[in-house]
């Protein structure tokens, strides 16, 4: 056990600290082309460090708590980034929360989920998972997305795709209740629905037999370094945002594509962690990460944004446009067909990846 406290690779301990120092030195400053590239390298290194420390914590606390830790940590900081950009951007960022949250839903339910299924199926032929838990997660994501992002288009209290204050308060409370009920189900009432199926447990047990769980001290250190790495990831994404906005404008993409880029950057740690789990035949962990991240993105963002409207100026546009509604409906329908059997092949993974491609293409060419 003494070696457990020294199991952290040197690079994973140093990178979060270096990333925070870089964040402190560049925050609020205009960066030249060379610094933009250097910060991008530091940002990518911080993502890899976050994935490593998340896996250490997950190994210590076990599933499904490990997936929940990473999903909630990333989403809390993502919410802080959205609020920061909305406060500094003024009325021009009225739809930023919608664009970022919807991008996160598409990336998680089609990108992370599809890539995990595809990688797992290529390596093992057929991927197995718990249909009960995964189906419950998908149902919660669909309900949250519809209540928060679709319903504003059909209310009549306000012109346009906006909620009235009372409607926004209801959506915020409903989001918290749904997310809270899911977390209780996942971690207390029906935890077994979110654990690997029997065939995967044997493979996971054989894999973990050669790696003892990290000590409490090592897990605590990784928890702290995970938080530091995630703060650095989101902070550096904010530092890079002017360059991102300029790049989006230079290539002629719509301004809403900025939300897509932010979501892609913030979700990188979860994407890498999910794909690595799939490659180790731990598909349930990958699905927990994908759908848990989608759920946390809506369930935590909407309440915070609702509270933030007290000091945020300008309208808050939450309603999706018609193209986005069609993509969301298709994603839910395909997701149900993927989840119900409790097993999937590379075809299902490929279908979800094509839906992600459609979302990205239509984000560029609406």
Number of C-alpha atoms within 10 A of each C-alpha: 11 8 10 15 15 13 13 18 10 9 11 21 17 13 23 29 16 16 26 21 13 19 23 13 10 18 15 10 8 13 16 9 9 9 13 18 13 11 20 17 13 22 27 17 19 30 26 21 27 33 23 21 26 27 22 25 25 22 18 19 17 14 21 22 20 20 27 21 18 27 25 18 17 26 25 17 19 27 24 17 19 22 20 12 16 23 15 11 13 13 15 12 24 18 20 26 23 23 27 26 28 25 27 29 26 26 28 28 30 28 24 30 28 29 24 32 33 28 24 28 24 15 15 16 13 15 25 24 26 22 20 16 24 24 20 18 25 22 17 22 26 20 17 26 24 17 16 24 27 21 18 25 19 14 16 12 13 13 12 15 21 22 27 15 14 10 17 22 16 17 23 24 16 19 27 20 13 16 22 14 13 20 20 12 18 24 16 10 12 15 16 17 21 25 22 22 18 12 13 19 14 13 15 16 11 11 12 12 10 8 10 11 19 24 18 15 12 20 24 17 17 25 20 12 23 30 19 19 31 29 25 28 33 26 24 25 23 20 22 22 16 15 17 18 18 13 13 18 14 9 9 11 16 14 19 19 22 23 23 23 19 25 24 18 17 21 24 19 25 24 23 19 24 28 26 20 22 26 19 17 28 26 30 29 25 29 31 26 30 31 26 28 29 29 33 29 29 28 27 19 25 28 20 16 20 20 13 14 14 9 8 18 15 13 17 23 20 26 25 23 13 11 12 21 17 11 17 24 13 14 21 17 12 16 23 16 14 23 21 14 13 17 17 21 19 22 14 22 24 18 18 28 22 15 22 23 16 13 22 17 11 14 21 17 10 12
